Amino acid sequence: MRIAVLGTGHMGRTLGIAFIGAGHDVVFGSRDPGQATDLPAPAFGHVEAIAGSDVVVSALAAAHSLATLTLLRESLADRVLIDIGNAVDQHMDLIYPDASLGERLQQALPDTRVVKTLNTLGGPIGVNPTLLSAPTNVFLSGDDDAAKGVVAGLLTDLGWAVDRQVDLGGIATAKAVEHYFLLFAALIGALRTPMFNIAITR
Ligand SMILES: NC(=O)c1ccc[n+]([C@@H]2O[C@H](COP(=O)([O-])OP(=O)(O)OC[C@H]3O[C@@H](n4cnc5c(N)ncnc54)[C@H](OP(=O)(O)O)[C@@H]3O)[C@@H](O)[C@H]2O)c1
């Protein structure tokens, strides 16, 4: 599968390396592809990176994702867009306190199939869940079941067993996982490490 990863920061690189390791064809999209050095795959402008891709991953700084991706509406039409963002401001307050970045993206990009995932855990765990001592969970939200199926397959490639993937429902449920960021940040402060995750037991 050809995957366009938008954003060449920590998460973009982490996911890009992991998808390449899983056998996928990765390209990066950057505001300044010439300056994006030592990447594990070629970098292009956003539009060029998206062209020819099967799936687009937004690993953009979350506060700027909505504005940036809205400008890419035509390029993103008919694409599966994975949104991993936690949109908070410099005070770590939610930018969309009554909604979510995922839902806003789906509203702004009606011809794109937005799937929210991988925002409830640190990047290293997201691409290697066996880093933790016990099985944990990852979540998916999205209105399009086929798109969620594609993303579930990619999560499986990253090491997430199918029974550890929780389909929360439509993109409106992205609010639940995005608002969890407040607890996630508090837990990092309390535990002094990002190496933990949610495990659902019943
Ligand atoms: N860090 C984590 O462990 C973690 C875990 C789960 C989810 N997330 C989410 O993953 C996303 C990426 O995280 P990160 O730590 O890699 O973020 P980051 O380093 O702050 O930014 C990622 C990339 O976004 C692009 N960018 C920065 N400012 C921009 C602007 N004003 N307009 C457009 N693009 C801009 C840059 O890529 P270019 O310079 O190539 O354009 C930058 O490298 C965020 O949405 C975050 O909430 C992070």
The ligand as an ORCA input file, in Angstrom:
! r2SCAN-3c Opt
* xyz 0 1
  N       4.263     12.798     19.992
  C       3.488     11.737     20.266
  O       3.908     10.762     20.946
  C       2.090     11.677     19.727
  C       1.280     10.619     20.073
  C       0.010     10.541     19.525
  C      -0.426     11.527     18.665
  N       0.375     12.581     18.368
  C      -0.078     13.577     17.404
  O       0.714     13.378     16.256
  C       0.860     14.616     15.549
  C       2.324     14.850     15.248
  O       3.057     14.882     16.460
  P       4.567     15.406     16.462
  O       5.042     15.298     17.857
  O       5.326     14.739     15.372
  O       4.290     16.941     16.081
  P       5.269     18.144     15.694
  O       6.676     17.647     15.656
  O       4.942     19.294     16.562
  O       4.794     18.541     14.217
  C       4.685     17.599     13.213
  C       4.900     18.266     11.869
  O       3.830     19.155     11.552
  C       4.304     20.091     10.581
  N       3.941     21.434     11.043
  C       4.437     22.101     12.120
  N       3.884     23.341     12.195
  C       3.030     23.444     11.157
  C       2.174     24.498     10.692
  N       2.109     25.686     11.325
  N       1.433     24.253      9.594
  C       1.518     23.071      8.931
  N       2.320     22.050      9.314
  C       3.049     22.236     10.428
  C       5.833     19.920     10.501
  O       6.148     19.123      9.356
  P       6.893     19.775      8.075
  O       7.948     20.696      8.628
  O       7.452     18.591      7.361
  O       5.862     20.500      7.273
  C       6.133     19.138     11.761
  O       7.295     18.366     11.666
  C       0.228     15.705     16.424
  O      -1.031     15.998     15.897
  C       0.111     15.036     17.792
  O      -1.000     15.537     18.499
  C       1.628     12.676     18.871
*
